[in-house]
Amino acid sequence: MTNLAKLRISKGKTQEQMAKLLGIGVSTYNQYENAQRSIPYDVAKKVAELLEVKIEEIFLPTRFTVSKTSNQTETA
């Protein structure tokens, strides 16, 4: 069971209730919950609001941009 599913259940909500509150289909919500489909940011934000948690508590970033700069001069 995913963290999203555990949190949803702990708040006493069904997938059907969440889908209705989000204005999406139950199958779409199920795919979000089971990580079978990427969740748009606006939907993720609404999910966090409905479950009364910070978005970071449910969803982790899937991409990181790493910028590496070097101010060192190499010497041989």
PDB file of N, CA, C and O in Angstrom:
ATOM      1  N   MET A   1       0.847  -1.178   0.000  1.00  0.00           N
ATOM      2  CA  MET A   1       0.000   0.000   0.000  1.00  0.00           C
ATOM      3  C   MET A   1       0.895   1.243   0.000  1.00  0.00           C
ATOM      4  O   MET A   1       1.871   1.311   0.747  1.00  0.00           O
ATOM      5  N   THR A   2       0.563   2.202  -0.823  1.00  0.00           N
ATOM      6  CA  THR A   2       1.364   3.420  -0.927  1.00  0.00           C
ATOM      7  C   THR A   2       1.087   4.354   0.249  1.00  0.00           C
ATOM      8  O   THR A   2       0.094   4.209   0.962  1.00  0.00           O
ATOM      9  N   ASN A   3       1.989   5.313   0.431  1.00  0.00           N
ATOM     10  CA  ASN A   3       1.788   6.302   1.489  1.00  0.00           C
ATOM     11  C   ASN A   3       0.506   7.090   1.267  1.00  0.00           C
ATOM     12  O   ASN A   3      -0.200   7.423   2.220  1.00  0.00           O
ATOM     13  N   LEU A   4       0.208   7.386   0.010  1.00  0.00           N
ATOM     14  CA  LEU A   4      -1.017   8.119  -0.298  1.00  0.00           C
ATOM     15  C   LEU A   4      -2.239   7.310   0.116  1.00  0.00           C
ATOM     16  O   LEU A   4      -3.175   7.856   0.701  1.00  0.00           O
ATOM     17  N   ALA A   5      -2.240   6.025  -0.178  1.00  0.00           N
ATOM     18  CA  ALA A   5      -3.366   5.165   0.197  1.00  0.00           C
ATOM     19  C   ALA A   5      -3.504   5.103   1.718  1.00  0.00           C
ATOM     20  O   ALA A   5      -4.612   5.210   2.243  1.00  0.00           O
ATOM     21  N   LYS A   6      -2.392   4.933   2.425  1.00  0.00           N
ATOM     22  CA  LYS A   6      -2.427   4.874   3.892  1.00  0.00           C
ATOM     23  C   LYS A   6      -2.972   6.165   4.476  1.00  0.00           C
ATOM     24  O   LYS A   6      -3.789   6.145   5.397  1.00  0.00           O
ATOM     25  N   LEU A   7      -2.518   7.283   3.937  1.00  0.00           N
ATOM     26  CA  LEU A   7      -2.979   8.581   4.436  1.00  0.00           C
ATOM     27  C   LEU A   7      -4.466   8.773   4.148  1.00  0.00           C
ATOM     28  O   LEU A   7      -5.219   9.226   5.009  1.00  0.00           O
ATOM     29  N   ARG A   8      -4.878   8.426   2.938  1.00  0.00           N
ATOM     30  CA  ARG A   8      -6.298   8.551   2.568  1.00  0.00           C
ATOM     31  C   ARG A   8      -7.173   7.729   3.507  1.00  0.00           C
ATOM     32  O   ARG A   8      -8.197   8.209   3.993  1.00  0.00           O
ATOM     33  N   ILE A   9      -6.765   6.494   3.759  1.00  0.00           N
ATOM     34  CA  ILE A   9      -7.528   5.602   4.636  1.00  0.00           C
ATOM     35  C   ILE A   9      -7.553   6.148   6.058  1.00  0.00           C
ATOM     36  O   ILE A   9      -8.583   6.092   6.730  1.00  0.00           O
ATOM     37  N   SER A  10      -6.415   6.678   6.517  1.00  0.00           N
ATOM     38  CA  SER A  10      -6.362   7.217   7.881  1.00  0.00           C
ATOM     39  C   SER A  10      -7.282   8.422   8.053  1.00  0.00           C
ATOM     40  O   SER A  10      -7.718   8.726   9.164  1.00  0.00           O
ATOM     41  N   LYS A  11      -7.574   9.104   6.949  1.00  0.00           N
ATOM     42  CA  LYS A  11      -8.485  10.254   6.980  1.00  0.00           C
ATOM     43  C   LYS A  11      -9.933   9.830   6.739  1.00  0.00           C
ATOM     44  O   LYS A  11     -10.831  10.671   6.704  1.00  0.00           O
ATOM     45  N   GLY A  12     -10.160   8.520   6.573  1.00  0.00           N
ATOM     46  CA  GLY A  12     -11.516   8.005   6.418  1.00  0.00           C
ATOM     47  C   GLY A  12     -12.152   8.271   5.069  1.00  0.00           C
ATOM     48  O   GLY A  12     -13.376   8.334   4.954  1.00  0.00           O
ATOM     49  N   LYS A  13     -11.318   8.427   4.042  1.00  0.00           N
ATOM     50  CA  LYS A  13     -11.854   8.702   2.715  1.00  0.00           C
ATOM     51  C   LYS A  13     -11.654   7.496   1.801  1.00  0.00           C
ATOM     52  O   LYS A  13     -10.682   6.752   1.933  1.00  0.00           O
ATOM     53  N   THR A  14     -12.591   7.319   0.875  1.00  0.00           N
ATOM     54  CA  THR A  14     -12.473   6.262  -0.125  1.00  0.00           C
ATOM     55  C   THR A  14     -11.873   6.857  -1.396  1.00  0.00           C
ATOM     56  O   THR A  14     -11.803   8.076  -1.553  1.00  0.00           O
ATOM     57  N   GLN A  15     -11.444   5.981  -2.298  1.00  0.00           N
ATOM     58  CA  GLN A  15     -10.951   6.464  -3.594  1.00  0.00           C
ATOM     59  C   GLN A  15     -12.076   7.180  -4.343  1.00  0.00           C
ATOM     60  O   GLN A  15     -11.837   8.175  -5.028  1.00  0.00           O
ATOM     61  N   GLU A  16     -13.275   6.681  -4.213  1.00  0.00           N
ATOM     62  CA  GLU A  16     -14.425   7.297  -4.882  1.00  0.00           C
ATOM     63  C   GLU A  16     -14.654   8.721  -4.371  1.00  0.00           C
ATOM     64  O   GLU A  16     -14.914   9.635  -5.154  1.00  0.00           O
ATOM     65  N   GLN A  17     -14.554   8.900  -3.049  1.00  0.00           N
ATOM     66  CA  GLN A  17     -14.739  10.235  -2.477  1.00  0.00           C
ATOM     67  C   GLN A  17     -13.646  11.190  -2.949  1.00  0.00           C
ATOM     68  O   GLN A  17     -13.921  12.336  -3.304  1.00  0.00           O
ATOM     69  N   MET A  18     -12.416  10.711  -2.950  1.00  0.00           N
ATOM     70  CA  MET A  18     -11.307  11.558  -3.388  1.00  0.00           C
ATOM     71  C   MET A  18     -11.484  11.960  -4.851  1.00  0.00           C
ATOM     72  O   MET A  18     -11.306  13.125  -5.207  1.00  0.00           O
ATOM     73  N   ALA A  19     -11.832  10.995  -5.688  1.00  0.00           N
ATOM     74  CA  ALA A  19     -12.015  11.284  -7.110  1.00  0.00           C
ATOM     75  C   ALA A  19     -13.103  12.332  -7.314  1.00  0.00           C
ATOM     76  O   ALA A  19     -12.941  13.253  -8.115  1.00  0.00           O
ATOM     77  N   LYS A  20     -14.200  12.193  -6.596  1.00  0.00           N
ATOM     78  CA  LYS A  20     -15.305  13.145  -6.729  1.00  0.00           C
ATOM     79  C   LYS A  20     -14.880  14.545  -6.286  1.00  0.00           C
ATOM     80  O   LYS A  20     -15.186  15.533  -6.953  1.00  0.00           O
ATOM     81  N   LEU A  21     -14.176  14.623  -5.162  1.00  0.00           N
ATOM     82  CA  LEU A  21     -13.707  15.918  -4.662  1.00  0.00           C
ATOM     83  C   LEU A  21     -12.702  16.571  -5.603  1.00  0.00           C
ATOM     84  O   LEU A  21     -12.617  17.797  -5.678  1.00  0.00           O
ATOM     85  N   LEU A  22     -11.943  15.747  -6.320  1.00  0.00           N
ATOM     86  CA  LEU A  22     -10.937  16.251  -7.252  1.00  0.00           C
ATOM     87  C   LEU A  22     -11.507  16.501  -8.645  1.00  0.00           C
ATOM     88  O   LEU A  22     -10.867  17.144  -9.477  1.00  0.00           O
ATOM     89  N   GLY A  23     -12.713  15.992  -8.896  1.00  0.00           N
ATOM     90  CA  GLY A  23     -13.332  16.166 -10.201  1.00  0.00           C
ATOM     91  C   GLY A  23     -12.692  15.300 -11.277  1.00  0.00           C
ATOM     92  O   GLY A  23     -12.605  15.696 -12.439  1.00  0.00           O
ATOM     93  N   ILE A  24     -12.244  14.108 -10.874  1.00  0.00           N
ATOM     94  CA  ILE A  24     -11.614  13.175 -11.811  1.00  0.00           C
ATOM     95  C   ILE A  24     -12.268  11.810 -11.674  1.00  0.00           C
ATOM     96  O   ILE A  24     -13.032  11.576 -10.738  1.00  0.00           O
ATOM     97  N   GLY A  25     -11.977  10.919 -12.590  1.00  0.00           N
ATOM     98  CA  GLY A  25     -12.519   9.569 -12.528  1.00  0.00           C
ATOM     99  C   GLY A  25     -11.833   8.740 -11.452  1.00  0.00           C
ATOM    100  O   GLY A  25     -10.680   8.986 -11.098  1.00  0.00           O
ATOM    101  N   VAL A  26     -12.554   7.764 -10.943  1.00  0.00           N
ATOM    102  CA  VAL A  26     -12.003   6.879  -9.920  1.00  0.00           C
ATOM    103  C   VAL A  26     -10.787   6.129 -10.464  1.00  0.00           C
ATOM    104  O   VAL A  26      -9.795   5.953  -9.757  1.00  0.00           O
ATOM    105  N   SER A  27     -10.867   5.692 -11.713  1.00  0.00           N
ATOM    106  CA  SER A  27      -9.735   4.957 -12.287  1.00  0.00           C
ATOM    107  C   SER A  27      -8.498   5.844 -12.391  1.00  0.00           C
ATOM    108  O   SER A  27      -7.377   5.372 -12.201  1.00  0.00           O
ATOM    109  N   THR A  28      -8.696   7.117 -12.691  1.00  0.00           N
ATOM    110  CA  THR A  28      -7.569   8.050 -12.752  1.00  0.00           C
ATOM    111  C   THR A  28      -6.965   8.223 -11.368  1.00  0.00           C
ATOM    112  O   THR A  28      -5.744   8.179 -11.212  1.00  0.00           O
ATOM    113  N   TYR A  29      -7.806   8.419 -10.366  1.00  0.00           N
ATOM    114  CA  TYR A  29      -7.299   8.556  -9.002  1.00  0.00           C
ATOM    115  C   TYR A  29      -6.545   7.292  -8.582  1.00  0.00           C
ATOM    116  O   TYR A  29      -5.478   7.376  -7.975  1.00  0.00           O
ATOM    117  N   ASN A  30      -7.092   6.143  -8.902  1.00  0.00           N
ATOM    118  CA  ASN A  30      -6.454   4.881  -8.566  1.00  0.00           C
ATOM    119  C   ASN A  30      -5.068   4.790  -9.197  1.00  0.00           C
ATOM    120  O   ASN A  30      -4.123   4.323  -8.560  1.00  0.00           O
ATOM    121  N   GLN A  31      -4.946   5.232 -10.435  1.00  0.00           N
ATOM    122  CA  GLN A  31      -3.648   5.220 -11.110  1.00  0.00           C
ATOM    123  C   GLN A  31      -2.665   6.171 -10.436  1.00  0.00           C
ATOM    124  O   GLN A  31      -1.479   5.858 -10.330  1.00  0.00           O
ATOM    125  N   TYR A  32      -3.136   7.321  -9.982  1.00  0.00           N
ATOM    126  CA  TYR A  32      -2.268   8.242  -9.235  1.00  0.00           C
ATOM    127  C   TYR A  32      -1.790   7.585  -7.947  1.00  0.00           C
ATOM    128  O   TYR A  32      -0.606   7.627  -7.613  1.00  0.00           O
ATOM    129  N   GLU A  33      -2.721   6.984  -7.240  1.00  0.00           N
ATOM    130  CA  GLU A  33      -2.417   6.389  -5.939  1.00  0.00           C
ATOM    131  C   GLU A  33      -1.444   5.215  -6.062  1.00  0.00           C
ATOM    132  O   GLU A  33      -0.645   4.970  -5.158  1.00  0.00           O
ATOM    133  N   ASN A  34      -1.512   4.503  -7.162  1.00  0.00           N
ATOM    134  CA  ASN A  34      -0.653   3.340  -7.363  1.00  0.00           C
ATOM    135  C   ASN A  34       0.563   3.640  -8.240  1.00  0.00           C
ATOM    136  O   ASN A  34       1.233   2.725  -8.719  1.00  0.00           O
ATOM    137  N   ALA A  35       0.839   4.921  -8.443  1.00  0.00           N
ATOM    138  CA  ALA A  35       2.009   5.381  -9.210  1.00  0.00           C
ATOM    139  C   ALA A  35       2.048   4.797 -10.619  1.00  0.00           C
ATOM    140  O   ALA A  35       3.120   4.502 -11.148  1.00  0.00           O
ATOM    141  N   GLN A  36       0.878   4.635 -11.216  1.00  0.00           N
ATOM    142  CA  GLN A  36       0.798   4.137 -12.583  1.00  0.00           C
ATOM    143  C   GLN A  36       0.622   5.282 -13.574  1.00  0.00           C
ATOM    144  O   GLN A  36       0.617   5.079 -14.788  1.00  0.00           O
ATOM    145  N   ARG A  37       0.480   6.478 -13.037  1.00  0.00           N
ATOM    146  CA  ARG A  37       0.256   7.657 -13.867  1.00  0.00           C
ATOM    147  C   ARG A  37       0.818   8.857 -13.127  1.00  0.00           C
ATOM    148  O   ARG A  37       0.656   8.974 -11.912  1.00  0.00           O
ATOM    149  N   SER A  38       1.475   9.748 -13.852  1.00  0.00           N
ATOM    150  CA  SER A  38       2.010  10.963 -13.231  1.00  0.00           C
ATOM    151  C   SER A  38       0.861  11.864 -12.811  1.00  0.00           C
ATOM    152  O   SER A  38      -0.134  12.007 -13.522  1.00  0.00           O
ATOM    153  N   ILE A  39       1.019  12.459 -11.658  1.00  0.00           N
ATOM    154  CA  ILE A  39      -0.037  13.333 -11.145  1.00  0.00           C
ATOM    155  C   ILE A  39       0.339  14.791 -11.407  1.00  0.00           C
ATOM    156  O   ILE A  39       1.431  15.225 -11.040  1.00  0.00           O
ATOM    157  N   PRO A  40      -0.553  15.540 -12.034  1.00  0.00           N
ATOM    158  CA  PRO A  40      -0.263  16.954 -12.277  1.00  0.00           C
ATOM    159  C   PRO A  40      -0.128  17.709 -10.952  1.00  0.00           C
ATOM    160  O   PRO A  40      -0.767  17.358  -9.960  1.00  0.00           O
ATOM    161  N   TYR A  41       0.703  18.738 -10.950  1.00  0.00           N
ATOM    162  CA  TYR A  41       0.962  19.491  -9.731  1.00  0.00           C
ATOM    163  C   TYR A  41      -0.315  20.026  -9.107  1.00  0.00           C
ATOM    164  O   TYR A  41      -0.488  19.936  -7.892  1.00  0.00           O
ATOM    165  N   ASP A  42      -1.209  20.576  -9.908  1.00  0.00           N
ATOM    166  CA  ASP A  42      -2.429  21.160  -9.341  1.00  0.00           C
ATOM    167  C   ASP A  42      -3.292  20.109  -8.652  1.00  0.00           C
ATOM    168  O   ASP A  42      -3.928  20.397  -7.638  1.00  0.00           O
ATOM    169  N   VAL A  43      -3.318  18.901  -9.190  1.00  0.00           N
ATOM    170  CA  VAL A  43      -4.079  17.814  -8.567  1.00  0.00           C
ATOM    171  C   VAL A  43      -3.372  17.362  -7.287  1.00  0.00           C
ATOM    172  O   VAL A  43      -4.024  17.112  -6.273  1.00  0.00           O
ATOM    173  N   ALA A  44      -2.054  17.256  -7.332  1.00  0.00           N
ATOM    174  CA  ALA A  44      -1.283  16.863  -6.149  1.00  0.00           C
ATOM    175  C   ALA A  44      -1.484  17.863  -5.015  1.00  0.00           C
ATOM    176  O   ALA A  44      -1.617  17.486  -3.851  1.00  0.00           O
ATOM    177  N   LYS A  45      -1.503  19.135  -5.374  1.00  0.00           N
ATOM    178  CA  LYS A  45      -1.723  20.183  -4.371  1.00  0.00           C
ATOM    179  C   LYS A  45      -3.110  20.052  -3.742  1.00  0.00           C
ATOM    180  O   LYS A  45      -3.264  20.200  -2.530  1.00  0.00           O
ATOM    181  N   LYS A  46      -4.102  19.779  -4.558  1.00  0.00           N
ATOM    182  CA  LYS A  46      -5.478  19.621  -4.062  1.00  0.00           C
ATOM    183  C   LYS A  46      -5.593  18.375  -3.177  1.00  0.00           C
ATOM    184  O   LYS A  46      -6.284  18.403  -2.159  1.00  0.00           O
ATOM    185  N   VAL A  47      -4.919  17.284  -3.558  1.00  0.00           N
ATOM    186  CA  VAL A  47      -4.913  16.067  -2.746  1.00  0.00           C
ATOM    187  C   VAL A  47      -4.362  16.383  -1.360  1.00  0.00           C
ATOM    188  O   VAL A  47      -4.942  15.987  -0.349  1.00  0.00           O
ATOM    189  N   ALA A  48      -3.244  17.095  -1.319  1.00  0.00           N
ATOM    190  CA  ALA A  48      -2.630  17.462  -0.034  1.00  0.00           C
ATOM    191  C   ALA A  48      -3.577  18.311   0.804  1.00  0.00           C
ATOM    192  O   ALA A  48      -3.679  18.119   2.016  1.00  0.00           O
ATOM    193  N   GLU A  49      -4.262  19.238   0.169  1.00  0.00           N
ATOM    194  CA  GLU A  49      -5.227  20.077   0.885  1.00  0.00           C
ATOM    195  C   GLU A  49      -6.368  19.233   1.454  1.00  0.00           C
ATOM    196  O   GLU A  49      -6.753  19.402   2.611  1.00  0.00           O
ATOM    197  N   LEU A  50      -6.901  18.334   0.645  1.00  0.00           N
ATOM    198  CA  LEU A  50      -8.015  17.484   1.084  1.00  0.00           C
ATOM    199  C   LEU A  50      -7.617  16.577   2.244  1.00  0.00           C
ATOM    200  O   LEU A  50      -8.425  16.299   3.130  1.00  0.00           O
ATOM    201  N   LEU A  51      -6.368  16.118   2.233  1.00  0.00           N
ATOM    202  CA  LEU A  51      -5.894  15.219   3.289  1.00  0.00           C
ATOM    203  C   LEU A  51      -5.224  15.973   4.439  1.00  0.00           C
ATOM    204  O   LEU A  51      -4.738  15.369   5.395  1.00  0.00           O
ATOM    205  N   GLU A  52      -5.209  17.302   4.325  1.00  0.00           N
ATOM    206  CA  GLU A  52      -4.708  18.188   5.375  1.00  0.00           C
ATOM    207  C   GLU A  52      -3.253  17.923   5.749  1.00  0.00           C
ATOM    208  O   GLU A  52      -2.900  17.830   6.925  1.00  0.00           O
ATOM    209  N   VAL A  53      -2.416  17.803   4.710  1.00  0.00           N
ATOM    210  CA  VAL A  53      -0.983  17.629   4.901  1.00  0.00           C
ATOM    211  C   VAL A  53      -0.241  18.507   3.893  1.00  0.00           C
ATOM    212  O   VAL A  53      -0.836  19.029   2.950  1.00  0.00           O
ATOM    213  N   LYS A  54       1.055  18.658   4.106  1.00  0.00           N
ATOM    214  CA  LYS A  54       1.874  19.369   3.135  1.00  0.00           C
ATOM    215  C   LYS A  54       2.101  18.464   1.940  1.00  0.00           C
ATOM    216  O   LYS A  54       2.203  17.245   2.079  1.00  0.00           O
ATOM    217  N   ILE A  55       2.178  19.064   0.777  1.00  0.00           N
ATOM    218  CA  ILE A  55       2.359  18.297  -0.450  1.00  0.00           C
ATOM    219  C   ILE A  55       3.621  17.434  -0.388  1.00  0.00           C
ATOM    220  O   ILE A  55       3.646  16.328  -0.928  1.00  0.00           O
ATOM    221  N   GLU A  56       4.663  17.941   0.268  1.00  0.00           N
ATOM    222  CA  GLU A  56       5.926  17.206   0.376  1.00  0.00           C
ATOM    223  C   GLU A  56       5.801  15.934   1.214  1.00  0.00           C
ATOM    224  O   GLU A  56       6.619  15.024   1.085  1.00  0.00           O
ATOM    225  N   GLU A  57       4.797  15.867   2.058  1.00  0.00           N
ATOM    226  CA  GLU A  57       4.594  14.685   2.893  1.00  0.00           C
ATOM    227  C   GLU A  57       4.034  13.506   2.091  1.00  0.00           C
ATOM    228  O   GLU A  57       4.127  12.357   2.521  1.00  0.00           O
ATOM    229  N   ILE A  58       3.463  13.795   0.942  1.00  0.00           N
ATOM    230  CA  ILE A  58       2.876  12.740   0.120  1.00  0.00           C
ATOM    231  C   ILE A  58       3.722  12.459  -1.118  1.00  0.00           C
ATOM    232  O   ILE A  58       4.040  11.312  -1.430  1.00  0.00           O
ATOM    233  N   PHE A  59       4.072  13.530  -1.807  1.00  0.00           N
ATOM    234  CA  PHE A  59       4.724  13.389  -3.099  1.00  0.00           C
ATOM    235  C   PHE A  59       6.172  13.846  -3.028  1.00  0.00           C
ATOM    236  O   PHE A  59       6.465  14.951  -2.571  1.00  0.00           O
ATOM    237  N   LEU A  60       7.066  12.992  -3.482  1.00  0.00           N
ATOM    238  CA  LEU A  60       8.476  13.339  -3.564  1.00  0.00           C
ATOM    239  C   LEU A  60       8.777  13.805  -4.979  1.00  0.00           C
ATOM    240  O   LEU A  60       8.147  13.343  -5.930  1.00  0.00           O
ATOM    241  N   PRO A  61       9.728  14.710  -5.127  1.00  0.00           N
ATOM    242  CA  PRO A  61      10.086  15.129  -6.492  1.00  0.00           C
ATOM    243  C   PRO A  61      10.566  13.929  -7.305  1.00  0.00           C
ATOM    244  O   PRO A  61      11.297  13.076  -6.801  1.00  0.00           O
ATOM    245  N   THR A  62      10.154  13.875  -8.548  1.00  0.00           N
ATOM    246  CA  THR A  62      10.576  12.769  -9.401  1.00  0.00           C
ATOM    247  C   THR A  62      11.792  13.138 -10.229  1.00  0.00           C
ATOM    248  O   THR A  62      12.468  12.268 -10.778  1.00  0.00           O
ATOM    249  N   ARG A  63      12.064  14.413 -10.315  1.00  0.00           N
ATOM    250  CA  ARG A  63      13.232  14.860 -11.065  1.00  0.00           C
ATOM    251  C   ARG A  63      13.983  15.898 -10.246  1.00  0.00           C
ATOM    252  O   ARG A  63      13.387  16.725  -9.555  1.00  0.00           O
ATOM    253  N   PHE A  64      15.272  15.835 -10.338  1.00  0.00           N
ATOM    254  CA  PHE A  64      16.110  16.826  -9.687  1.00  0.00           C
ATOM    255  C   PHE A  64      17.049  17.403 -10.736  1.00  0.00           C
ATOM    256  O   PHE A  64      17.607  16.672 -11.554  1.00  0.00           O
ATOM    257  N   THR A  65      17.215  18.694 -10.704  1.00  0.00           N
ATOM    258  CA  THR A  65      18.179  19.325 -11.584  1.00  0.00           C
ATOM    259  C   THR A  65      19.399  19.616 -10.740  1.00  0.00           C
ATOM    260  O   THR A  65      19.337  20.365  -9.765  1.00  0.00           O
ATOM    261  N   VAL A  66      20.491  19.023 -11.122  1.00  0.00           N
ATOM    262  CA  VAL A  66      21.716  19.211 -10.370  1.00  0.00           C
ATOM    263  C   VAL A  66      22.660  20.030 -11.221  1.00  0.00           C
ATOM    264  O   VAL A  66      22.971  19.677 -12.358  1.00  0.00           O
ATOM    265  N   SER A  67      23.100  21.110 -10.658  1.00  0.00           N
ATOM    266  CA  SER A  67      24.039  21.967 -11.356  1.00  0.00           C
ATOM    267  C   SER A  67      25.360  21.898 -10.616  1.00  0.00           C
ATOM    268  O   SER A  67      25.428  22.184  -9.420  1.00  0.00           O
ATOM    269  N   LYS A  68      26.393  21.524 -11.319  1.00  0.00           N
ATOM    270  CA  LYS A  68      27.696  21.408 -10.696  1.00  0.00           C
ATOM    271  C   LYS A  68      28.618  22.434 -11.327  1.00  0.00           C
ATOM    272  O   LYS A  68      28.853  22.428 -12.535  1.00  0.00           O
ATOM    273  N   THR A  69      29.127  23.303 -10.494  1.00  0.00           N
ATOM    274  CA  THR A  69      30.066  24.301 -10.982  1.00  0.00           C
ATOM    275  C   THR A  69      31.360  24.150 -10.227  1.00  0.00           C
ATOM    276  O   THR A  69      31.379  23.701  -9.082  1.00  0.00           O
ATOM    277  N   SER A  70      32.419  24.520 -10.863  1.00  0.00           N
ATOM    278  CA  SER A  70      33.725  24.402 -10.240  1.00  0.00           C
ATOM    279  C   SER A  70      34.487  25.694 -10.413  1.00  0.00           C
ATOM    280  O   SER A  70      34.652  26.191 -11.527  1.00  0.00           O
ATOM    281  N   ASN A  71      34.941  26.222  -9.325  1.00  0.00           N
ATOM    282  CA  ASN A  71      35.749  27.423  -9.364  1.00  0.00           C
ATOM    283  C   ASN A  71      37.219  27.086  -9.135  1.00  0.00           C
ATOM    284  O   ASN A  71      38.055  27.975  -8.975  1.00  0.00           O
ATOM    285  N   GLN A  72      37.514  25.806  -9.123  1.00  0.00           N
ATOM    286  CA  GLN A  72      38.872  25.375  -8.882  1.00  0.00           C
ATOM    287  C   GLN A  72      39.618  25.255 -10.197  1.00  0.00           C
ATOM    288  O   GLN A  72      39.051  24.881 -11.224  1.00  0.00           O
ATOM    289  N   THR A  73      40.887  25.576 -10.143  1.00  0.00           N
ATOM    290  CA  THR A  73      41.747  25.409 -11.307  1.00  0.00           C
ATOM    291  C   THR A  73      42.565  24.153 -11.108  1.00  0.00           C
ATOM    292  O   THR A  73      43.223  23.978 -10.082  1.00  0.00           O
ATOM    293  N   GLU A  74      42.514  23.279 -12.104  1.00  0.00           N
ATOM    294  CA  GLU A  74      43.285  22.049 -11.987  1.00  0.00           C
ATOM    295  C   GLU A  74      44.741  22.321 -12.302  1.00  0.00           C
ATOM    296  O   GLU A  74      45.064  23.056 -13.236  1.00  0.00           O
ATOM    297  N   THR A  75      45.616  21.719 -11.510  1.00  0.00           N
ATOM    298  CA  THR A  75      47.045  21.841 -11.783  1.00  0.00           C
ATOM    299  C   THR A  75      47.631  20.448 -11.920  1.00  0.00           C
ATOM    300  O   THR A  75      47.205  19.506 -11.251  1.00  0.00           O
ATOM    301  N   ALA A  76      48.599  20.337 -12.786  1.00  0.00           N
ATOM    302  CA  ALA A  76      49.220  19.033 -13.008  1.00  0.00           C
ATOM    303  C   ALA A  76      50.576  18.967 -12.392  1.00  0.00           C
ATOM    304  O   ALA A  76      51.246  17.938 -12.483  1.00  0.00           O
TER     305      ALA A  76
END
